[in-house]
Structures are given as C-alpha cells and as structure tokens.
Amino acid sequence: MERGTSPLGGRTEERMEDRDTCPEARRRIVEQLRAWTPEERFERTIGLYQLGVELQIAGERARRPDASEEELRFRAGVRRIGRDLARRAYGADHPWIDG
C-alpha cells in the first residue's frame, strides 16, 4: 500500500472528516500518522482494539451486574464476532449461552 493511503482507498487526508477538526489540527494528525513506524501503528491498533473489547465488557457489566467475568466476555464476544463464532471461541457448554 502506498504511503499516505487508506486501506479503503484514497489518500489518508481525504478520508478524515473536516466537520469537527480544524485544518491545523487535521494537518498535525496526518503528519503524526505518517511519522509512525509500522510497529507503532500496529501497537496503537492493538491498543485501540483492546480498549474496544474492554468497553464492550463494561457495557455488558452495566446491563448484567451479577454476571460472571466469563459470561461478560462471552456476551461481548457475541457482539463483536457473532454467536456462532463466539460459541466456537469461548465454548458452548455454558448455561447462559442462548440467553
């Protein structure tokens, strides 16, 4: 992939929304993104993914405060990857799997 392009196509700066970002901030963001090494991009991507998982679990915990950590992780997994794949990934022998 060409440097400065999005995996979805087009230049990175063309994909960013201008509605809530002033031009100077947008320029700095693009500049920083371009300066990151592939390792830094990977680490930040993994970190954001993990944050998303933890937010999903927190949402499940808010909906089901009495649920076990295992159940919360499974339910968050269902939201993320679907019920069938979550069953294969987390196991299908839990009493709350169909609930």
N, C-alpha and C positions, 0 to 999 in steps of 0.2 A: 504494500500500500504506500502510495506516495506521501511523503512528509507533509503534514498540514491538511490531510484529507480525512474525512469521516468514513467509518466503515459502511455507513449508509449511503455514501456518495456525496460529492460536493466538497467544497473547501470548508475547513473547520469553522472559520469565521462567518461563513454564510449560514451555518446551521444554528448558531446561537441566536436566541431571541433578544431583540432590542427593547422590548416593552418595559423591562424593569432593570436594565443595566445601562448606565451612562456610557458614552463612547470611550472615555478614558479607562474606566474600569474594565470594559469589554476588551480593549486593546491589551491591558495588563494581564487579563486572564488568558487570552490567546498566547501572549508572549510566554507566560509561565508554562502553559501546557506544552508548547513547542520545546521548552528548555528541559523538560523532564526526560530522563533516560527511559528506555523500555522497562527496566527494573522498577523505577519509581512509579511508572504508570500501572504496572502490574500490582505493586504493593498497595497503591491507592484504590485500585479497582477491587481488590480482595477486601480491603478495609471497609469500603462502602458496601460491598455485598454483605459482610458480616454485620455491619450496622443495620442493614435492612432486615436481616434474619432476627436480630435481637429486638428490633422494633415490632416485627410480626409476633414474636413470642410475647412481648409486653402487651400487645393488643389482645392476644388470646387470654393472657393472665387477667386483664381488665374484664373480659367477658366471662371468664370462668375462674374466679379467685380460689376455688377449692381444688382445682385440677392439679395433678402431679406435674412435675417438670417434664417428664416423659410424654404425657398427654399433650402438654402445651407445645412441645417441639414437634410432635406428630401433626397436630392441628395447624401449626404454622407451616409445616411442610406441605400439607394438603393445599393450602392457599398458594404456595409457591410453585409446586410441581404437579399438583393434581392427586386425586385419591388413589388411583391405581399405582402410580409410580411411588407414592408415599408408602403404600402398603408393602411394596417390594423393598423399599429402602429402610423402613423402620420396623417391619414385621407386621403380620396380620393377625396376631393372636391376642389382641387387647380388647377388653370388654367395651371400650368406648369407640372402637374403630368405625362403626357405622353410624354413630350419633352425631 
